[in-house]
Amino acid sequence: MYSDKVMEHFTNPRNVGEIADASGIGNVGNPVCGDIMKVFIKVEDNVIVDIKFKTFGCGAAIATSSMVTEMAKGKTIKEALEISRKDVAEALDGLPPQKMHCSNLAADALHAAIEDYKSKSV
Amino acid sequence: MRRVYFDHSATTPVNPLVAEEMYKFLTGENFGNPTSQHYFGLIARRAVEEAREKVAGVISADPNEVIFTSGGTESDNMAIQGVAQTNRDRGNHIITCAVEHHAVLNTVKALGKQGFTTTILPVDHYGMVDVDQLAESITDKTILITIMHANNEVGTIMPIREIGKLAKQKGIIFHTDAVQSFGKVPFTVDELGVDLLSISGHKLYGPKGIGALYIRRGTRLRQTLFHGGAQEKLRRAGTENVPGIVGLGKAAELAGSDMEQENKKMTDLRDKLIDGVLSSFKKVRLTGHPLIRLPNHVSFCFEYIEGESMLLSLDMKGIAASSGSACTSGSLEPSHVLLAMGIPPEIAHGSLRLTLGSGNTEEDVDYFLEAIGPIVERLRSISPFSEEENFDTDAGCSECRISQSCKG
C-alpha cells in the first residue's frame, strides 16, 4: 500500500522531538480524526535552523511529518511557506489516495508553525 | 522471517483436510451439477446433502433447515430482507443493535429507507445489548429482531438465549449472525432459540465464498435476493457451489469434533495474551467483555498511538493483526463498534485486535509479547501525547484546520 520511501520514513523518522525554546509551534489535526501533528521550528536570520515534530497518527502521518521536517530544514521562511502538501506527497513517491487528506497534514503543521513564529516576532 | 497470524476473525487458512475434500469435487467424475439427473449429477447431489448434514449436525438442526449461500453477508441479507419483505403484512418494525457487522447494520438501514421502522439499540461498555431495553423497544409492529451472537471486533458474546426466549414469547422472528461463533463455541439452535442463523465458511478453516443460513422450519421467509432456478428447494437460486459446500461441510465436521479441546487451547492462549499486555503497559484497556467473549479473541485500545502505525510495525516483525482505527476501516471514522461502546474516538483509533487460531502456539504469544513492547514505546515516543500531556481534547472538527478537505 505504501511506497518504500513512506515505509522508510515511518521506520526511521527524522527530527522527532520537541524544541524547548522554539521560535514557533504549529499544532494541527485533531485526535478525534486520528491524526494530530505538532511542529517546532527554531528560526535564525529568517532561516529554519532546526525543526522537530511529534505526531499521533497512521504510517502516512508519521512519514509526511518526517519528510516535511527534512524538506524545511535550512530553508528560508519564504521557501518553507512554498512547501505544499503535494510536494510532501511527491517527495515520498506518492501516498495512497485515501491518505491524501487527513494524513497529509505535515505541510499545514509547518505553515502553522511559521505563522506562530511570525505572530510572535511582530 | 517468523510469521505469526493473529487475524483469524478476518479469515482463516483452509485446513488441508478441507482442501483435499474440495479438490475431489473439482475434477474426475465429481464435477457434476447437483440438479442433473444422471450419474455425475447424483455424485454432486450426494456430496451437497452430506455437507448439509454435517453443518446441521454442529448446531443440532434438521439438515432441511440449512441452505447454502455465498457467505455471511449473503446469509444476513437473505435473512433480514427475506423476513422484512415476507412479513410486511404483519408489521414493519425491525430491531437490531449498534455493534452489528455492516452486513446486518447496513441491510437494516437500507430497509429503513424503504418504509420500515428500525430500532438500533445501544450497547453497554462491554458491547453487550440490554435485554430489558430490547423488550421495551418491541411494538405490535415488530417483525424481526436481529442481534449478533459474538462480536467480530471486541469478541463479546451477546445474551442470545434470553433474547430468543423473549422473541418466542412475543412471536417475533429472531435472527442471529453467528459468523464468529459457529464452530468455536458450543450451542444448538434450540438452546439459542433462534429462527435464523448466519454461518460463514472462511472463518472456520473452510474456503471463502461459501456460507449457510439456518432457517427454522415454519419461519415465514421468502427468497427475495435472487430470481432464478429452483435450487435449495426454491430458497436460493443459482447452481450450487459444490466444492465450497463440500469444504464448508468438512470444516464444520472438523470444528464440531474438537470444539472442546480447541476452545480450551484458545482460551489459554487468549488469557496469556491479555495478561501479558495488561501487565506490561500503562494506558491500555481490554475492549469487550473480559469473560463472556470468544475463546480466540483479544482486543485492546492503546492510548496515545494510532492503530495503523501499530499494524505496520507488527507486520514488519511478521505479526499479522487488525485494528478498528479510521485508517484501517477505509472510512474516516474509527470503528462504529468501539464508538457505540462509549470509547472516545481518540482512544478508539488506538485499537488492536488479535484473533487466534488453531495454528497458533504459546511461542507465538511469547513472540508477540516480546515484539509489542518496543513498538508501543517507539510510537509513544513519537506521539505528542503522554500521561503528562492531556490526551482528551474538546477540539471539534471546526477547530481542525484540515477538516474541510477531510469531509470532501
Interface residues (C-beta under 8 A of the other chain):
Chain A: Y2 M7 F10 T11 P13 V16 N27 V28 G29 N30 P31 V32 C33 G34 D35 I36 M37 K38 K54 T55 F56 G57 C58 G59 A60 A61 I62 Q98 K99 H101 C102 S103 L105 D108 A112
Chain B: Y304 I305 E306 G307 E308 S309 L312 M316 S325 A326 C327 G330 L332 P334 P344 P345 E346 H349 S381 I382 S383 P384 F385 F391 T393 A395 G396 C397 E399 C400 R401 I402 S403 S405 C406 G408
